[in-house]
Amino acid sequence: MCGIAGIVTRDGSTPDEGLIRRMMDAIPYRGRDGEGVWVKPGVGLGHRRLAIVDLSPMAAQPMSTTDGKFTIVYNGEIYNFRELRDELSRLGSSFRSTSDTEVILEAYRRWGGDSVKRLRGMFAFVIWDAASRRLFFARDRIGKKPFFYRILKNGSFAFASELKALIPLEPVTADLGALRQFIGLQYVPPPRTGFNEIIGVLQGHRGFADANGVSTESYHTWEDPSLALMVTNDPSKDILTLLDDAVKTRLLADVPVGAFLSGGVDSAAVVALATKHLDRPLRTFT
């Protein structure tokens, strides 16, 4: 879990660095391993880091490409980043770190907005394109990583991982329809958030923000027949194969890996499968 926040100004002015830092100070618990703020004319980005892959300073964020054309802040983990890194290297990309963050940057440089379709994982990120002066943002297909934004009175676009980083910027009003949803569902489905002024980006959506406003679109559909995962006539075998693969990909980390045991079948199955792919005991908590 990391934390991201930032502002894209409507008039192209440089955001107040202190304001970006105050936004990050509202969510310090999302990352105790590092903090970074980057401001340029038209944009300010902030990041709270929880280091999982590549613990070195080379993987710190905000992260920019060597030519300064693209800058990213990112929350999540990309499980196929090594495969993407190899593909991008063959296409001519070079890397300074071993992080998945840099892979997202280079993928965007190579494939633009469609790069998000190649990512396997959980994520919410933004990439500033210095040439077009436009911010690209995306959220994973399931919506595991949160992403909220609001349009300020001066037309600027502000975003963050949590509502509490956006609420202090300007006054907000309660969305009574969202309150009714919360009472009935115990959560508020996006794009509602509980406040009329703040919008939650839908899962599986991407978008752009610049001086002309904000636009979002879906980049994924579960009805796509190419996403059919079952490969045999034995559903139980297919499910076990898929679950084993899902667990294996999530064990990639440069820090110790652990698991919570709730006493149920699901967590026990995950731990049982994880032990097959580890060369050391798995730390468990119950």
ABEGO torsion letter per residue (X at the ends): XBBBBEBBBAAGBBBBAAAAAAAAAAAAAABAAEBBBBBBBGBBBBBBBBBABGABAAABOBBBBAAGABBBBBBEBBAAAAAAAAAAAAAGBBBABABAAAAAAAAAAAAEAAAAAABBEBBBBBBBBAAAGBBBBBBBAAGABBBBBBBBAAGBBBBBABAAAAAAABBBBBBAAAAAAAAAAGBBBOABAGBAABBBBBBGBBBBBBAAEBBBBBABBAABAAABABABABAAAAAAAAAAAAAAAAABBABBBBBBBAGBAAAAAAAAAAAAABABBBBBBX
